[in-house]
Amino acid sequence: MARPALRYVCQSCGAAYPKWNGRCESCGSWNSLTEEADAAAIPGAKASGRGGRVIALEAVQGTSPTPPRLLTGIAEFDRVCGGGLVPGSALLVGGDPGIGKSTLLLQALSAIAATGKPTVYISGEEGIDQTRLRANRLGLEDSQVKLAAETSLRDILTTLDGANTPAVLVVDSIQTLWADSIEAAPGTVSQVRACAQELIRYAKRRGAALLLIGHVTKDGQIAGPRVVEHMVDAVLYFEGERGHNFRILRAVKNRFGPTDEIGVFEMRETGLAEVANPSALFLGPKEARASGAAVFAGIEGTRPLLVEIQALVAPASYGAPRRAVVGWDSARLAMVLAVLDARADAGISAQDVYLNVAGGLRIGEPAADLAAAGALVSSHLGVVIPPDCVFFGEISLSGTVRAVGQAEGRLKEAQKLGFKRALVPPRVSGPKGLELTPVPSVGALVALMQTFH
């Protein structure tokens, strides 16, 4: 019997090589090549060629029915999914260990099962007793969710084909499954790709909503081949800092809804509780406001979100000034400091600078430039920004403040939370009752900050 062809596959990016190398030439990672069987061993793989059936080609014109939605009863989770789960769809949920992925999905499954729909939770990492203990801690001891502890893909599919089709199927986690037709260890590129492909094929064929839990690497990316993220319909990341009780579920890909949508949860003893108004949680008490604190009116997906940006400018203790950033891009901070010194003669770059986004949230949009600059200038001058004032705007290298999108939604959220004044780019209009102060440049920002007491 001929020996199956072998190749060496990078466990970080999925690149294949005919012989072993110490370093992957595609992604640059070291000692990541593992010996695996050729991809032809994947179930269902056939040589391409003629002889297949003729498929129907349809025009772009026409209407298609809106896909039905399966509501989980958790509004924040349904928001991130685009309005609920779509039958036959596949979602990949990633996050750090212990962040709450299994807890969230078990709560969602229990809510769906309470409506009379069949749900299945398959764990490859924990036994049934462990899953039951978690359910008891969450107050879900009467849940109608069906449990299984199994890692064999063949046994899982055989069981699912012989039972009623579940409305929602959760697999925790995809890295623990193994297909006996693949000569590789569980968690390798070939195994993860083959198992995900077979489970997605089952979900599409039977109309079940599939939720896959994925491990993450030390860089925060979902472990395994990148192709799995392309195979699924949505990729959700569960984020949060261990020192904070807040968790953020973020959609980075969604074929049935907007991307970059977020849902905010709070970790409690009884599980994850949804937060309907997260802006109030990310803001500090107004009566205890000190210098160096500015409120940023941001947008996360389609949701306006107000968050406090804190800055501390202190004399440098050593020759090279120190920079420490939490929740924002350090390169963006360096650019804002350079523009403040070059265009407004602020004199901050020679000092130690510490910047923090309150609540453990991470901000990625450039609209936070003006709020960060306001916090830096406030700390440097020792002036307190009025507690009823918000900021947003992008700073260019020329020192001008540029307009950003969805300005009206940002201002409406600020007004709803009781803010009276907004420092915004020029030519921005807002709701009545909210005083808008245009800030054309960083020089105008510094001059305006000097008028605060």
C-alpha positions, -999 to 999 in steps of 0.1 A, spaced: 0 0 0 14 34 -10 24 57 18 2 88 18 20 120 7 31 142 35 36 179 37 45 205 64 18 230 72 23 262 92 0 262 122 -1 300 122 -11 309 86 -17 275 69 11 277 43 23 243 31 58 232 22 73 200 8 99 198 35 104 211 70 118 246 77 125 263 110 108 295 99 76 299 78 83 321 48 47 334 46 41 347 81 76 346 96 67 325 126 93 301 140 89 264 147 53 264 135 56 238 107 39 204 115 39 173 94 5 165 81 -12 143 54 -19 158 20 -51 179 17 -64 153 -7 -73 132 23 -100 157 34 -135 141 31 -153 150 -1 -122 163 -19 -124 154 -56 -104 164 -86 -121 192 -105 -132 185 -141 -161 183 -164 -190 159 -160 -209 178 -132 -245 189 -133 -256 222 -149 -264 249 -124 -290 276 -130 -279 312 -135 -301 340 -124 -302 377 -130 -293 403 -103 -328 419 -108 -355 405 -86 -363 402 -50 -353 377 -24 -371 371 9 -355 385 40 -339 357 60 -358 347 91 -343 355 125 -342 334 156 -341 357 186 -321 345 216 -338 368 241 -305 385 248 -309 419 231 -272 427 231 -263 393 215 -291 397 189 -278 432 181 -243 420 173 -257 391 151 -277 416 131 -311 411 146 -309 374 157 -295 341 144 -302 331 108 -311 294 104 -284 276 84 -258 302 93 -224 296 109 -209 319 135 -174 317 150 -169 332 185 -134 338 198 -120 353 229 -94 349 257 -97 319 280 -121 325 308 -136 357 293 -171 342 292 -177 326 258 -191 294 271 -212 312 297 -227 336 271 -236 308 246 -251 286 273 -273 315 284 -284 321 248 -291 284 243 -312 282 274 -332 312 264 -339 297 230 -348 263 245 -373 280 268 -393 289 237 -397 252 229 -370 250 202 -345 221 204 -309 232 211 -277 211 215 -245 220 233 -214 198 225 -183 203 246 -150 189 237 -132 205 267 -155 199 296 -175 169 308 -213 169 311 -210 173 349 -189 204 346 -213 219 321 -242 212 345 -223 228 374 -220 260 353 -256 259 344 -265 256 381 -243 286 389 -261 306 363 -295 295 376 -303 274 345 -307 241 362 -342 237 346 -329 244 311 -340 221 283 -306 223 264 -293 188 253 -257 183 264 -229 160 250 -192 157 257 -175 144 225 -145 152 202 -150 127 174 -165 144 144 -179 112 130 -198 104 162 -211 139 165 -225 140 129 -240 105 133 -258 116 165 -271 148 149 -283 130 118 -302 105 138 -320 130 160 -343 160 155 -325 189 138 -316 214 165 -325 250 160 -291 260 174 -260 239 177 -230 250 198 -196 233 195 -171 242 222 -145 243 208 -136 237 172 -99 231 181 -108 200 202 -126 181 174 -108 155 152 -118 137 120 -105 101 117 -99 105 80 -72 132 86 -38 120 98 -31 149 121 -35 158 157 -66 177 169 -61 215 166 -39 214 136 -47 233 104 -60 202 85 -82 190 114 -97 224 122 -105 231 85 -120 197 78 -141 196 110 -154 232 104 -162 223 68 -183 192 77 -202 210 105 -210 240 83 -222 216 56 -245 199 81 -258 233 93 -266 244 57 -282 211 48 -304 209 79 -311 246 85 -295 247 120 -277 278 133 -242 267 141 -221 285 168 -184 275 169 -162 286 198 -126 292 188 -94 295 208 -72 326 203 -35 330 200 -14 352 223 -19 380 197 -57 379 202 -64 363 168 -85 332 164 -62 302 164 -60 279 134 -62 285 96 -75 318 85 -97 300 59 -121 291 87 -130 328 92 -138 329 55 -160 298 57 -183 311 84 -210 338 80 -200 358 110 -169 362 132 -175 376 168 -148 385 193 -155 385 230 -133 411 246 -127 424 281 -101 432 307 -97 408 336 -97 437 360 -131 450 348 -165 434 349 -175 446 315 -173 424 284 -177 435 248 -190 413 220 -178 427 187 -187 416 152 -157 418 128 -175 400 100 -212 395 94 -229 385 62 -263 392 77 -257 425 95 -233 454 101 -197 448 111 -180 465 141 -213 463 160 -208 458 197 -228 444 226 -219 452 261 -223 428 290 -214 429 327 -200 398 344 -219 390 376 -221 360 400 -252 349 382 -236 351 347 -235 378 320 -260 406 322 -267 428 292 -260 465 296 -286 486 277 -269 520 282 -232 514 282 -223 551 278 -233 557 315 -209 530 326 -178 542 307 -182 577 322 -168 587 355 -187 608 381 -190 644 369 -186 658 404 -151 641 408 -137 653 374 -100 663 375 -77 678 349 -68 655 320 -102 639 316 -122 644 283 -154 627 271 -153 613 236 -185 608 216 -177 578 196 -195 553 173 -191 515 177 -208 499 147 -242 516 146 -243 525 184 -232 559 197 -210 554 227 -196 580 251 -164 571 269 -139 590 291 -103 595 279 -79 602 307 -44 617 303 -16 625 326 14 647 316 42 647 341 79 658 341 102 632 326 122 614 353 148 602 329 164 614 296 138 597 273 102 606 281 79 577 287 47 568 268 21 545 282 -12 539 264 -41 517 274 -71 513 250 -58 535 222 -32 532 194 3 542 206 12 554 171 -18 576 170 -8 591 204 27 599 190 12 616 160 -11 638 181 18 648 204 39 657 174 11 678 159 4 696 192 41 706 195 47 715 159 14 733 151 4 747 186 37 749 204 22 729 233 56 716 246 42 682 257 65 658 238 94 663 262 74 650 292 61 617 303 26 610 289 1 584 301 -32 579 283 -60 556 293 -95 548 280 -118 542 310 -137 510 315 -113 487 296 -128 497 262 -105 499 231 -110 527 207 -100 524 170 -116 553 152 -96 585 144 -125 606 156 -110 603 191 -80 625 182 -96 657 194 -107 642 227 -72 628 233 -57 661 225 -81 679 248 -72 655 276 -35 660 270 -37 698 269 -60 698 300 -34 678 320 -5 699 308 -22 732 316 -38 719 348 -73 730 338 -105 710 343 -127 705 313 -163 713 321 -182 681 329 -209 688 304 -186 690 274 -178 663 248 -153 661 220 -149 644 186 -129 651 155 -99 639 135 -66 658 136 -45 660 104 -8 664 102 -13 701 92 -30 707 126 -65 711 112 -95 693 127 -114 673 101 -150 662 101 -160 626 109 -190 605 101 -223 601 120 -219 634 138 -256 638 144 -259 604 162 -229 613 184 -245 646 194 -279 631 201 -264 605 224 -245 633 242 -276 654 247 -295 623 259 -270 619 287 -272 655 298 -242 671 280 -247 708 271 -216 716 250 -196 699 223 -162 707 208 -165 696 172 -150 702 137 -162 732 118 -195 730 98 -211 704 121 -248 708 129 -265 692 159 -298 691 178 -313 721 194 -303 728 230 -267 716 225 -241 743 222 -216 735 194 -181 751 196 -162 746 163 -125 738 167 -108 744 133 -72 736 145 -51 723 174 -40 759 180 -76 769 185 -80 740 208 -51 751 230 -64 786 231 -99 774 240 -86 752 268 -68 781 284 -102 798 289 -114 769 312 -110 772 349 
